């Protein structure tokens, strides 16, 4: 879109996209932690009951990702509208 406009987009657009990518990495990390902790408990012979802290951390990260996704979609829509010819 920057190439189509021949000028840089507003800084808030880049910030929203960077935040979205950052939150995606957090969700991936929380999911990886959940898997590792579950497999460790299984190896130790613990009951199949899952530790709620892992699930709550993942749920919170997904909630933050949902908010960041909405913001990123909105900013991309705005950038697209600014790119269209008048």
Secondary structure, DSSP 8 states (H G I E B T S, - for coil): -HHHHTS---HHHHHHHHHHHHHHHHHHHHHHHHHHHHHHHHHTT--S---HHHHHHHHHHHHHHHHHHHHHHHHHHHHHHHHS--
